[in-house]
Amino acid sequence: MTDFVWSIDDAGTGGEAAAAVSRRFARWLESRSLRATWLVVPKPGGQPLSAEWLDVLREARDAGHDLQLHGLTHGDCFEFGPPAWPATAIRPAFVEEFAQRREELLPRYSVDNLRARIEEGMEIFQRELAIEPVLFRAPCGAISQAMFAALAELGIGYHSCQYISATGYEHLPHNRGDLTPVWTDAIPHRPYRWYADVIEAPILNEYTWRGAGARSAEFIELARQDAARIVTESPVAVILMHTHGIADDFGHACRLVDAVVEHTASLGDHTFTTLGQLIASGALAAAATVSGPDSLEI
């Protein structure tokens, strides 16, 4: 059996329209008896969460959705480490930007600095949402060894940002356009223990990035193929969505969710849950039977 998770990034960012779309999507998920893990930016752009977003997040929490930490400010894509794939495939200029800013950015990546940022985010969660986060997702997947050490020091033992596949971004104009599934072998395809013994829950793929709705049927077929394979390889499958991707084509996002739920039912006795529930039950820790590669230079 595989537990599938819908995870949604960048909650808390954007104005009233973004908050309204997130409320609408949360309620739509609830109508399907589904709950998501919302990755929340606790201090977006260095500013407090808006009253609109706080209302949406508290409603989602009370409805049984899972809220976890997504960086602190998400002010750029270098908050917790150097730029990483597939963010560099989405925006290749990240590589050059990091090279130009390297001397400025490297001092960020100390255990003390990153611990302070994570701790501030945790304090906001506790004060505004009455939640003690147990999982972290670094913005843009940009990570460092110091980040994992800081997470472990603060008692956050779970992280999720490494991708099994980035095929969901191939529709972007500068990429190939081919949505044939391609999976990386650089990481395990199941949860694994990584730096500082933090457990990584890898992301299967993303199917709702801006513009995906124009190729909705192809993305749904990609998701079906990914689901059919992951149930043979992992007891946990994390699917990524972004608030802006849902807003870009709400109908596509809903069709995608319905199609994946229907397809997984045809594949066997698989369920949909949240990362928070998997952590609380011990299932995510139990799934991490392998170790990750020593692949981070910083």
Phi, psi and omega in degrees: 000138177246133173267119177265145180231128168271117178243137188235118184272160170072020171301138183101343180260154183090171184270206184299324182296318179295319178296319181295319178296320180294319176299316181298318182289321177301316180292325177296316176302317179299325179294340176261010183060035178246150172230151182242162167264115180263122178269113192257130172275109190284341181220065191300125180062018181086005182250156177297154173302137181289161177300322179297314181293320179299320177298314181298314183293320179292322176297316180297315177304313183292337179272359176101006174286162185254127179246125180226170189278135176235076183072203176242298183251336187051038181291334173208188180259025180233025191294321185237005178172179180293162179299146187226156171289138007264008176302326179288340174279329177289316180225089182303336182296345177303324184296311179294320180298318179296319180300320180289329184257009190307311183296326177289320190276324186304321178298340176300327195268055171252155180301317182297314181298314183287326175300318181298321180292315180295318181297321177297318177298318178298319180296320178296317178301314183292320183286314188268332187239355182055041181234138171256104184294147180238357181222149182230142169231118179289135177304136177064011181067017183273109191229169179211161177298324179298326178299316180294321177297320179294318178302314182297320179298328182268003176082014175265109188259010185224143181216155180207102175203354179279137185261136169282321179218143174243021180301334181295354178250004183289346179283349181296149190305326183273358180258183190290330183087353183273119182263020172295129185300132174227124179249145176278150172254010184285340179226159173297152180269009178231167177305145183214156177275134188231210184304141180057022180064020173286137181271125178264127174255098187293153180271129179294307183182174172230137187235008187231018178299160181313132178091349182297329182299335178291342178233043189305312183299322180291321178292323177296319177295321176301315180297320178299315181295318178298316181297318181298327180279317187294330180292344176269351187238339186212144174279355180224134178226118181257121177255135183260142169224162174237148179301322181290328178291321176296316181293329182297322177206087184300319181298318178298316180302317180292318178299320181298312180299311180301318182294319180293317179300314180297318184291319180296326177298326179285344183270347181143199185271076181248152186234167174241131184213198178236161177297322178300319179292321179295325178290314182298324182279346184088359185291326181290319177296319181294331181285341185274076184263001180230168179252152179273167182284153174275081192247353183267125180279332183247000000 
